[in-house]
Amino acid sequence: MSINRRTFFKAMGATAVALSVGRTASAESLQNQETEFNGMLYDITKCKGCHGCEYDCAEAHGFPEPDIPKNPPFRRTDETRCTVVNIIETSKGKTPVKMQCMHCNQPACDAACLTQAMHKTEEGPVIWREDKCMGCRYCMISCPFDVPKFEYNSTNPRIIKCDMCYNLLLEGEIPACAYYCPNEALMYGKRSDLIREARKRIHDDPESYVDYIYGEHEAGGTSWLYLSPVPFEELGFNTKIQKTSYPGLTKGFISSIAPVDILLPAVLLGIYEATKSNKKSEEEEL
């Protein structure tokens, strides 16, 4: 069984381009520092824990309807759900908390991606682009919030994460979870406006909120912002995340990897694809 040389070298060429483009992407991520993004403000004091956003998100993304147990354990997003609402026992009783991608202003996943499959859009969302992905999963390793998930059981696996309903934003609409929230716990708008609104709410009703906006500075700032009635530690939030952005760190990590370590998986993938193609042709001839 021979390997198609054209297919093999095509894979090699694509990988070489990926290597150079990925490093450029890291630099581009650093340029997002002063960009004005849109985002979401989630006011936990207004959330009733109805899980409606989970159903709306599933419908908007074509996922199965969520099967939420009556007393669900602590859950995380996975390859079948981009958002979850957990009910946490806190000093103020049971408190609902929505979790999803934080859409960092300078995403580590974007900087770590060799092919620019992960991309911070001008509108604010961090999206995954299937046509550019080589399956390295560096985005999963680099994310400080442990968000991207991989479809390990799929024959055509994807990276799954909240994209802030990017397709709806392009049509002039707002994310499905914010549109359908019955208690207006979710607000979409310019990030700077959302921060001002959050500060106003804290100032006007200091008894209802802790004096902190989670996401304003975490990981260099995120497009998803939180207001809470209790310290964020009680909700399971990582409060030790550095306040500066991660792309500089991931850029150094990727740059330190020997080219052979990046090229070898792609070479093996190219051999596999070429062999698979030839095997299929031989079977058809038989």
C-alpha positions in Angstrom: 0.0 0.0 0.0 1.6 3.3 -1.1 1.1 6.7 0.4 -0.2 9.5 -1.8 2.8 11.9 -1.9 0.6 14.8 -2.8 -1.7 14.3 0.2 1.3 13.8 2.5 3.1 16.9 1.5 -0.1 18.9 1.5 -0.5 18.0 5.2 3.1 18.9 5.9 2.7 22.3 4.2 -0.4 23.1 6.1 1.3 22.3 9.3 4.2 24.6 8.5 1.8 27.4 7.9 -0.1 26.5 11.1 3.2 26.8 13.0 4.0 30.3 11.7 0.4 31.6 11.9 -0.1 30.3 15.4 2.8 32.3 16.7 1.5 35.4 14.9 -1.8 34.8 16.6 -0.2 35.0 20.0 1.1 38.5 19.1 -2.3 39.5 17.8 -4.0 38.5 21.0 -1.7 40.9 22.9 -3.0 43.7 20.6 -6.5 43.3 22.0 -5.6 45.0 25.2 -7.3 48.4 24.5 -10.2 47.1 22.3 -13.7 47.9 23.5 -15.6 44.6 23.5 -19.2 43.8 24.2 -20.0 41.4 27.0 -22.5 40.1 29.6 -23.2 41.1 33.1 -24.6 38.4 35.3 -26.3 39.6 38.5 -26.5 36.6 40.8 -28.9 38.4 43.1 -31.5 38.5 40.3 -31.1 34.8 39.3 -33.8 32.4 40.5 -32.0 29.3 39.4 -34.8 28.3 36.9 -32.2 26.7 34.5 -34.1 28.4 31.6 -30.8 29.6 30.2 -29.6 26.0 29.9 -32.6 25.1 27.8 -32.4 28.2 25.7 -28.7 27.6 25.1 -29.2 24.0 24.2 -31.9 25.0 21.7 -29.8 27.7 20.2 -26.9 25.4 19.6 -28.7 22.3 18.6 -27.8 20.3 21.8 -30.1 17.7 23.4 -32.5 19.1 26.0 -30.8 19.3 29.4 -31.7 16.5 31.8 -31.4 18.4 35.1 -31.9 16.3 38.3 -34.1 17.7 41.1 -31.1 18.1 43.4 -28.2 18.2 40.9 -24.6 17.9 42.1 -22.0 20.5 41.1 -21.8 20.4 37.4 -19.4 21.8 34.8 -19.9 22.5 31.1 -19.1 19.6 28.8 -19.3 18.5 25.1 -23.2 18.6 25.3 -23.8 21.9 27.2 -22.2 25.3 27.0 -23.6 26.6 30.2 -24.8 25.2 33.5 -26.5 26.6 36.6 -25.4 25.2 39.9 -27.2 25.8 43.2 -24.5 26.5 45.9 -25.0 26.4 49.6 -23.6 29.7 50.9 -23.7 32.0 54.0 -26.9 33.5 52.5 -28.5 30.2 51.7 -28.9 28.4 48.4 -27.4 30.6 45.6 -27.7 29.9 41.9 -24.6 30.4 39.8 -24.4 30.3 36.0 -21.1 29.0 34.5 -19.8 29.3 30.9 -16.9 30.6 28.9 -15.6 33.9 30.4 -14.6 35.3 26.9 -11.3 36.8 28.1 -10.3 40.1 26.5 -6.9 38.6 25.7 -7.7 34.9 25.6 -5.0 32.3 26.5 -6.7 29.9 24.2 -6.4 32.3 21.3 -2.7 32.9 22.0 -2.0 29.1 22.4 -3.8 28.1 19.2 -1.4 27.3 16.4 -3.9 27.8 13.6 -6.1 30.7 14.9 -9.0 28.3 15.3 -9.7 30.0 18.6 -10.4 33.7 17.8 -11.4 36.7 19.9 -13.9 38.5 17.7 -14.3 42.3 17.5 -17.8 41.9 18.9 -16.5 40.3 22.1 -17.1 36.5 21.9 -14.2 34.0 21.7 -15.2 31.5 19.1 -13.9 28.2 17.7 -13.5 27.9 13.9 -13.8 24.3 12.8 -12.2 24.9 9.4 -8.9 26.0 11.1 -8.6 23.5 13.9 -5.9 20.8 13.8 -7.1 19.1 17.0 -4.0 19.9 19.1 -6.2 20.9 22.1 -3.7 23.5 23.3 -6.8 25.7 24.0 -7.9 23.2 26.6 -4.5 23.2 28.3 -4.1 27.0 28.3 -7.6 28.1 29.5 -7.3 29.3 33.2 -11.1 28.6 33.6 -11.0 25.1 32.2 -13.7 25.8 29.6 -13.1 24.3 26.2 -14.3 20.7 25.9 -13.5 18.1 23.3 -15.9 15.6 21.7 -13.8 12.5 22.3 -16.6 10.1 21.3 -17.3 11.8 18.0 -16.0 10.6 14.6 -15.7 14.3 13.7 -14.8 15.9 17.0 -15.3 19.6 17.8 -14.2 21.9 20.6 -17.3 22.9 22.5 -17.7 26.1 24.4 -20.0 29.1 24.8 -19.7 31.4 21.8 -22.0 34.0 23.3 -24.4 33.1 20.4 -22.1 34.8 17.9 -24.4 33.9 15.0 -27.2 35.9 16.7 -24.9 38.9 17.4 -24.0 39.1 13.7 -27.8 39.3 13.0 -28.2 42.2 15.4 -29.7 40.1 18.2 -28.5 39.3 21.7 -27.4 35.9 23.2 -30.3 33.5 23.8 -29.7 33.2 27.5 -30.0 37.0 28.0 -33.0 37.3 25.7 -35.1 34.8 27.4 -34.0 35.3 31.1 -37.3 36.0 32.9 -35.6 37.8 35.8 -33.2 40.0 33.8 -30.3 38.5 35.6 -28.3 38.7 32.4 -27.5 42.0 30.6 -25.7 42.3 27.2 -23.9 45.4 26.2 -20.6 47.2 25.9 -18.2 46.0 28.6 -17.4 49.5 29.8 -21.2 50.2 30.2 -21.7 47.0 32.0 -18.9 47.8 34.5 -20.5 51.2 35.2 -23.9 49.5 35.7 -22.3 47.0 38.1 -20.6 49.7 40.1 -23.9 51.6 40.3 -25.7 48.6 41.6 -23.1 48.0 44.3 -23.2 51.7 45.3 -27.0 51.9 45.4 -27.5 48.7 47.3 -24.3 47.8 49.2 -26.2 45.3 51.5 -27.1 43.1 48.5 -23.6 42.9 46.9 -20.0 42.2 47.8 -17.9 45.1 46.6 -16.3 43.3 43.7 -16.9 42.7 40.0 -15.6 39.3 39.1 -14.1 39.4 35.6 -13.2 43.1 35.6 -9.6 42.2 36.2 -9.3 38.4 36.2 -7.0 37.1 33.5 -6.5 40.7 32.3 -10.3 41.2 32.2 -13.1 39.1 30.7 -16.2 39.9 28.6 -18.3 38.0 31.2 -18.8 39.9 34.4 -20.4 38.8 37.7 -22.1 40.5 40.7 -22.6 38.4 43.8 -24.3 38.6 47.2 -21.6 36.5 48.8 -17.8 36.3 48.5 -16.9 34.6 45.2 -14.8 32.0 47.1 -18.1 30.6 48.5 -19.3 30.1 45.0 -16.3 28.0 44.0 -14.8 30.8 41.8 -11.0 30.8 41.3 -10.0 34.0 43.1 -6.3 33.3 42.7 -6.3 33.9 38.9 -3.7 36.5 38.1 -4.9 40.0 37.1 -2.7 40.3 34.1 -3.5 38.5 30.8 -2.2 35.0 30.0 -1.2 35.3 26.3 2.3 36.3 27.2 2.8 33.2 29.3 1.2 30.9 26.7 3.2 32.6 23.9 6.4 31.7 25.7 5.3 28.2 26.3 4.4 27.6 22.6 7.6 29.3 21.4 9.7 27.0 23.7 8.2 23.8 22.1 10.6 22.2 19.6 9.1 22.3 16.1 9.4 18.5 15.9 7.0 18.2 18.8 4.4 20.2 16.9 5.1 18.7 13.5 5.2 15.1 14.6 1.5 14.7 15.4 0.6 16.4 12.1 3.0 14.1 10.2 1.4 11.1 11.7 -2.0 12.5 11.0 -1.0 13.1 7.4 0.2 9.5 7.0 -3.0 8.2 8.5 -5.2 10.3 6.2 -3.2 9.4 3.1 -3.2 5.7 4.1 -6.9 5.8 4.8 -7.6 7.4 1.4 -5.6 4.8 -0.4 -7.2 1.9 1.5 -10.7 3.3 0.5 -9.6 3.5 -3.1 -8.3 -0.1 -3.1 -11.5 -1.4 -1.5 -13.6 0.4 -4.2 -11.4 -1.2 -6.9 -12.1 -4.7 -5.4 
